[in-house]
Amino acid sequence: MVILKTAMRIRFVPYVVVLLLTFSLTAESSQGIVTVHYPADLAIMEFDLLSISLSFPEGSADFIEVEVNSHIKASVVPHRNFACLSVPLEIGPNEIHIKAKQEEKIVDEVALHVFRRSDLVSKYKKPPAGFKKDYFHMQARPLCATCHHVLEPTAADKEFIPIETYAAEGLK
């Protein structure tokens, strides 16, 4: 009787393994479409506007939606295989969800955590453990430099580059 029960359990194991692999492959196949170039996860920010730079394979998403703390703050229909946009941040911790959609279905989602520091609100002067300042250096991000080094942007460039970039470029 014990041998029969053991044999039945052993025959059951391959079915469980196949079932688990099926679910894990399905979950992985929808991931990895969106690449976030900026900001890094667990970044500390000083300003209330966060610039986000993304890329994705051409044709993989027909809509990008960005939520900050469960509120939709930006949505974009990508015309290229990258998108640059800005979203407002609240003082303190911010949870950002970037959702790539294809035909109204979420095909990928990336979560970031950003801490907006404040010298005016004492409990937000120091970030939580694990967060670090992310200095944006154009030399380290050649993909961004191709658009952001445009001294006189065309109308098409202005559609894809956050407006505050122009002010910063004019100061150089």
C-alpha positions as CSV (number, residue, x, y, z in Angstrom):
1,M,0.0,0.0,0.0
2,V,2.8,2.4,0.9
3,I,4.6,1.7,-2.4
4,L,1.4,2.4,-4.3
5,K,0.9,5.8,-2.6
6,T,4.6,6.7,-3.3
7,A,4.2,5.7,-6.9
8,M,1.1,7.9,-7.3
9,R,2.9,10.9,-5.7
10,I,5.9,10.5,-8.0
11,R,3.5,10.4,-11.1
12,F,1.9,13.6,-9.8
13,V,5.2,15.5,-9.5
14,P,5.8,16.0,-13.3
15,Y,2.3,17.5,-13.7
16,V,3.0,20.0,-11.0
17,V,6.3,20.9,-12.5
18,V,4.8,21.4,-16.0
19,L,2.0,23.5,-14.5
20,L,4.4,25.8,-12.6
21,L,6.7,26.2,-15.6
22,T,3.7,27.1,-17.8
23,F,2.6,29.9,-15.4
24,S,6.2,31.2,-14.9
25,L,6.9,31.3,-18.7
26,T,3.6,33.2,-19.3
27,A,4.5,35.8,-16.8
28,E,8.0,36.2,-18.1
29,S,7.0,36.5,-21.8
30,S,5.1,39.8,-21.1
31,Q,8.1,41.3,-19.3
32,G,11.2,43.1,-20.6
33,I,9.5,45.3,-23.2
34,V,10.1,48.7,-21.4
35,T,13.7,49.7,-20.6
36,V,13.9,52.7,-18.2
37,H,17.0,54.8,-19.0
38,Y,16.3,57.4,-16.4
39,P,15.7,57.6,-13.4
40,A,17.2,54.7,-11.6
41,D,15.0,52.8,-9.1
42,L,15.5,54.2,-5.5
43,A,16.6,57.6,-6.7
44,I,16.5,60.8,-4.7
45,M,15.2,63.8,-6.5
46,E,15.3,67.5,-5.4
47,F,12.7,68.9,-7.7
48,D,8.9,68.4,-8.1
49,L,9.1,67.4,-11.8
50,L,10.7,64.0,-12.7
51,S,11.9,63.4,-16.3
52,I,11.5,59.8,-17.4
53,S,13.4,58.3,-20.4
54,L,12.1,55.0,-21.8
55,S,12.8,52.8,-24.8
56,F,11.0,49.7,-26.2
57,P,11.1,47.6,-29.3
58,E,9.4,49.2,-32.3
59,G,5.8,48.1,-32.5
60,S,5.7,46.5,-29.0
61,A,3.5,49.2,-27.4
62,D,1.0,51.6,-28.9
63,F,0.4,53.4,-25.6
64,I,2.5,54.3,-22.5
65,E,0.8,55.3,-19.3
66,V,2.6,56.5,-16.1
67,E,1.1,56.5,-12.7
68,V,2.6,58.3,-9.7
69,N,1.2,57.1,-6.4
70,S,-1.8,55.4,-8.1
71,H,-2.8,58.5,-10.1
72,I,-2.3,58.6,-13.8
73,K,0.0,61.6,-14.5
74,A,1.0,61.0,-18.1
75,S,0.1,59.1,-21.1
76,V,1.9,59.0,-24.5
77,V,1.3,57.4,-27.9
78,P,4.9,56.6,-28.9
79,H,5.9,57.7,-32.4
80,R,9.4,56.2,-32.1
81,N,10.9,53.4,-30.1
82,F,11.6,55.7,-27.2
83,A,9.7,58.2,-25.1
84,C,10.7,61.1,-22.8
85,L,8.2,62.6,-20.5
86,S,7.9,64.4,-17.2
87,V,5.6,63.7,-14.3
88,P,5.0,65.6,-11.0
89,L,6.3,64.2,-7.8
90,E,5.0,64.6,-4.3
91,I,7.3,65.4,-1.4
92,G,8.5,62.1,0.2
93,P,8.3,58.6,-1.3
94,N,6.7,58.2,-4.8
95,E,5.8,54.9,-6.4
96,I,5.9,55.1,-10.2
97,H,4.3,52.5,-12.5
98,I,5.1,52.7,-16.2
99,K,2.7,50.6,-18.2
100,A,3.2,49.6,-21.9
101,K,-0.1,48.8,-23.6
102,Q,-0.8,47.1,-26.9
103,E,-4.4,47.1,-28.0
104,E,-5.5,48.2,-24.5
105,K,-3.8,45.2,-22.8
106,I,-0.8,45.8,-20.5
107,V,2.1,44.0,-22.1
108,D,4.7,45.2,-19.6
109,E,4.9,47.2,-16.4
110,V,7.9,48.6,-14.6
111,A,7.8,50.0,-11.1
112,L,10.2,52.6,-9.7
113,H,10.5,54.1,-6.3
114,V,11.7,57.8,-6.1
115,F,12.1,59.9,-3.0
116,R,11.6,63.6,-3.4
117,R,13.7,65.3,-0.7
118,S,12.6,68.6,0.9
119,D,14.6,71.0,3.1
120,L,11.3,72.6,4.1
121,V,9.6,69.5,5.5
122,S,11.8,68.0,8.2
123,K,10.5,64.4,7.9
124,Y,11.6,64.4,4.2
125,K,15.1,65.9,4.6
126,K,16.7,62.5,4.8
127,P,15.7,59.7,2.4
128,P,14.9,56.1,3.6
129,A,17.7,53.6,3.6
130,G,18.7,52.3,0.2
131,F,17.9,55.5,-1.8
132,K,20.7,57.4,-3.4
133,K,21.2,60.5,-5.4
134,D,21.2,60.0,-9.2
135,Y,23.1,62.7,-10.9
136,F,22.2,63.0,-14.6
137,H,25.3,63.2,-16.7
138,M,24.7,63.6,-20.4
139,Q,28.1,61.9,-21.2
140,A,26.9,58.7,-19.5
141,R,23.7,58.7,-21.5
142,P,24.4,59.0,-25.2
143,L,20.9,58.0,-26.1
144,C,19.6,61.1,-24.3
145,A,22.3,63.3,-25.7
146,T,21.2,62.8,-29.3
147,C,18.0,64.8,-28.6
148,H,19.0,67.0,-25.6
149,H,22.0,68.5,-27.3
150,V,19.9,70.1,-30.0
151,L,20.6,73.9,-29.6
152,E,17.7,74.9,-31.9
153,P,15.1,72.1,-31.7
154,T,12.7,71.7,-34.5
155,A,8.9,71.5,-34.0
156,A,9.1,67.7,-34.2
157,D,11.8,67.7,-31.5
158,K,9.7,69.8,-29.2
159,E,6.9,67.3,-29.3
160,F,9.2,64.6,-27.7
161,I,11.5,66.6,-25.4
162,P,10.3,68.0,-22.1
163,I,10.1,71.8,-22.2
164,E,12.4,72.4,-19.2
165,T,15.2,70.9,-21.2
166,Y,15.2,73.9,-23.5
167,A,15.8,76.3,-20.6
168,A,18.7,74.2,-19.4
169,E,20.2,73.9,-22.9
170,G,20.0,77.7,-23.3
171,L,22.2,78.2,-20.2
172,K,25.2,76.4,-21.6
